[in-house]
Amino acid sequence: MFKKLLSAFVLTGVLVVSGCASVPMAGQSADMQAKSFTPSADKATVYIYRNENFGAAIKMPVLIDNAAVGDTAAKTYIEKQLPAGTHTITSKTEKDSSVTIDMLAGQIYYVWQEVKMGMWAARSALHVVDAKKGQAGVRESKLIQ
């Protein structure tokens, strides 16, 4: 009896740890195009990326100016073209995290969505990072639709 209970507990733990959140992914050509990091002349470009495996079973909704733009999962990113101006990016988790960026047309911005452990659910922290770190993180990830 004890062995069966222990086996069931171990199997449940393995399934929980190995489960991955599923989000709709963009095609390979769209991913490659986004990773060319070509700025738009009349818009600002922002990449929001999550290049960690920690919290892989959790989807994290992302909002820009209070409008949903997608859910990230482990090793994914969002690319958005935005009009110049001030924009607020929010990661909706147990405790929301937001960053506000004054964006200029023709510029590219990178926001790292760090996954953190929460009390009841996952948390996140958003960090504006430089181009070198941002491009490296995006290259490790795949574009969502």
C-alpha positions as MATLAB code, in Angstrom:
seq = 'MFKKLLSAFVLTGVLVVSGCASVPMAGQSADMQAKSFTPSADKATVYIYRNENFGAAIKMPVLIDNAAVGDTAAKTYIEKQLPAGTHTITSKTEKDSSVTIDMLAGQIYYVWQEVKMGMWAARSALHVVDAKKGQAGVRESKLIQ';
ca = [
       0.000    0.000    0.000;
       2.767    2.433    0.947;
       4.649    1.731   -2.308;
       1.530    2.420   -4.388;
       0.889    5.668   -2.552;
       4.499    6.732   -2.913;
       4.479    5.851   -6.630;
       1.290    7.862   -7.189;
       2.777   10.844   -5.345;
       6.009   10.730   -7.371;
       4.101   10.383  -10.658;
       1.889   13.346   -9.791;
       4.951   15.434   -8.941;
       6.657   14.550  -12.224;
       3.549   15.462  -14.227;
       3.181   18.799  -12.461;
       6.840   19.695  -12.965;
       6.984   18.586  -16.602;
       3.707   20.173  -17.721;
       4.021   23.150  -20.011;
       1.553   25.904  -20.687;
       0.385   26.022  -24.268;
      -0.109   29.297  -26.132;
      -0.819   29.881  -29.851;
       2.498   30.171  -31.657;
       3.344   32.193  -34.761;
       4.891   30.485  -37.760;
       8.631   30.070  -38.201;
       8.857   32.782  -40.889;
       7.137   35.336  -38.626;
       9.494   34.360  -35.793;
      12.551   34.780  -38.041;
      11.264   38.145  -39.341;
      10.707   39.424  -35.781;
      14.216   38.313  -34.812;
      15.709   40.558  -37.519;
      15.115   43.410  -35.032;
      14.275   45.885  -37.803;
      12.682   49.044  -36.392;
       9.620   50.610  -38.001;
      10.241   54.205  -39.096;
       6.871   55.525  -37.899;
       6.216   53.282  -34.871;
       7.977   52.059  -31.750;
       8.608   48.321  -31.442;
       8.465   46.483  -28.129;
       9.510   42.913  -27.404;
       8.198   41.349  -24.191;
      10.011   38.084  -23.592;
      10.036   35.265  -21.086;
      13.160   33.176  -21.690;
      13.048   31.028  -18.561;
      11.760   27.499  -17.994;
      10.801   28.311  -14.389;
       7.006   28.355  -14.143;
       6.644   26.510  -17.444;
       3.160   25.252  -16.541;
       1.874   28.807  -16.095;
       0.552   31.182  -18.762;
       1.003   34.854  -17.931;
      -1.354   37.377  -19.542;
       0.281   40.558  -20.881;
      -1.513   43.867  -21.347;
      -0.384   47.023  -23.108;
      -2.314   50.112  -22.034;
      -4.908   47.842  -20.343;
      -5.582   45.889  -23.560;
      -4.724   42.168  -23.683;
      -1.993   41.357  -26.237;
      -1.424   37.683  -25.421;
      -0.293   35.152  -22.857;
       3.346   34.215  -22.493;
       4.598   30.744  -21.637;
       8.136   29.521  -21.016;
      10.559   30.526  -23.798;
       8.096   32.779  -25.666;
       7.895   36.444  -26.633;
       5.473   39.057  -27.914;
       6.422   41.680  -30.505;
       4.190   44.742  -30.941;
       4.358   47.909  -33.018;
       3.014   50.898  -31.081;
       2.504   54.581  -31.820;
       5.087   56.892  -30.263;
       4.175   57.974  -26.741;
       3.891   56.634  -23.226;
       2.774   53.024  -22.890;
       2.237   50.834  -19.834;
       2.979   47.109  -20.044;
       1.429   44.893  -17.369;
       2.024   41.248  -16.490;
      -1.110   39.825  -14.819;
      -0.082   37.351  -12.127;
      -0.736   36.871   -8.418;
       0.702   40.355   -7.956;
       0.619   42.420  -11.151;
       3.833   43.982  -12.393;
       3.919   47.027  -14.685;
       6.451   49.214  -16.442;
       5.764   52.489  -18.202;
       7.966   53.465  -21.138;
       8.019   56.699  -23.155;
       8.525   55.200  -26.619;
       9.891   56.972  -29.682;
       9.095   56.080  -33.294;
      11.918   54.141  -34.943;
      13.176   52.740  -31.623;
      13.062   49.189  -30.239;
      12.390   48.426  -26.575;
      12.906   45.158  -24.695;
      11.013   44.060  -21.581;
      12.015   40.897  -19.711;
       9.170   39.128  -17.924;
      10.882   37.467  -14.974;
       8.968   34.629  -13.330;
       8.903   34.566   -9.536;
       7.422   32.263   -6.920;
       4.273   33.572   -5.268;
       2.267   32.594   -2.225;
      -0.691   31.032   -4.077;
       0.316   31.373   -7.728;
       3.230   32.516   -9.855;
       4.325   36.135   -9.797;
       6.339   38.099  -12.282;
       8.473   41.200  -12.483;
       8.940   43.285  -15.623;
      12.343   44.796  -16.384;
      13.292   47.142  -19.215;
      16.618   45.813  -20.525;
      19.191   46.992  -23.065;
      19.305   45.779  -26.682;
      22.115   43.271  -26.125;
      20.352   41.485  -23.260;
      16.929   41.837  -24.892;
      17.967   40.420  -28.250;
      19.722   37.483  -26.560;
      16.557   36.709  -24.576;
      14.307   36.979  -27.633;
      16.620   34.692  -29.651;
      16.183   32.003  -26.931;
      12.402   32.253  -27.303;
       9.650   31.756  -29.888;
       7.081   34.281  -31.121;
       3.452   33.885  -30.026;
       0.532   34.886  -32.240;
];
